Amino acid sequence: MSLRSFKVFGTKKDLDSIFNEFQKNNIIKYYKCGKSDSNKVTDITKINNFGFLLTGVI
């Protein structure tokens, strides 16, 4: 298993197309704050805050 992270900046429309294409071409597992199956997110573009900076830190 490998763990990688990256930052992407763009409009919500741009991010939707980038992540939809990325998720279609790669096996991705997203988790909210932890690694429990109950916190698994199957499509990151469907979460409420997708495309919004929440921490104020870039």
C-alpha positions in Angstrom: 0.0 0.0 0.0 1.3 3.5 -0.8 0.1 6.7 0.7 0.4 9.9 -1.4 -1.1 13.3 -1.2 -1.1 16.3 -3.4 -2.6 19.7 -3.7 -4.7 20.9 -6.6 -5.9 24.4 -7.2 -8.8 25.3 -9.5 -12.4 26.1 -9.8 -15.0 23.6 -8.6 -15.8 22.8 -12.2 -12.2 22.2 -13.0 -11.7 20.0 -9.9 -14.8 17.9 -10.7 -13.4 17.0 -14.2 -9.9 16.4 -12.9 -10.9 14.2 -10.0 -13.6 12.3 -12.0 -11.0 11.4 -14.7 -8.4 10.6 -12.0 -10.8 8.3 -10.1 -11.9 6.6 -13.3 -8.3 5.7 -14.3 -6.9 4.8 -10.8 -7.9 2.7 -7.8 -8.3 5.4 -5.1 -9.4 5.0 -1.5 -10.4 8.1 0.4 -11.1 8.2 4.1 -12.4 10.9 6.4 -10.0 11.5 9.4 -8.9 7.9 9.9 -8.7 4.5 8.2 -12.0 2.9 9.3 -14.3 1.5 6.6 -17.2 3.5 8.2 -15.3 6.7 7.2 -14.6 5.6 3.6 -15.6 8.0 0.8 -16.2 6.4 -2.6 -16.3 9.5 -4.7 -14.5 12.6 -3.4 -16.4 14.9 -5.8 -19.7 14.1 -3.9 -18.7 15.4 -0.5 -20.3 18.6 0.7 -17.2 20.7 1.0 -15.4 19.5 -2.2 -13.5 22.4 -3.8 -13.5 24.6 -0.7 -10.4 25.4 1.5 -11.5 24.6 5.0 -8.2 25.0 7.0 -7.0 28.4 5.7 -3.6 26.8 5.1 -2.2 26.2 1.7 
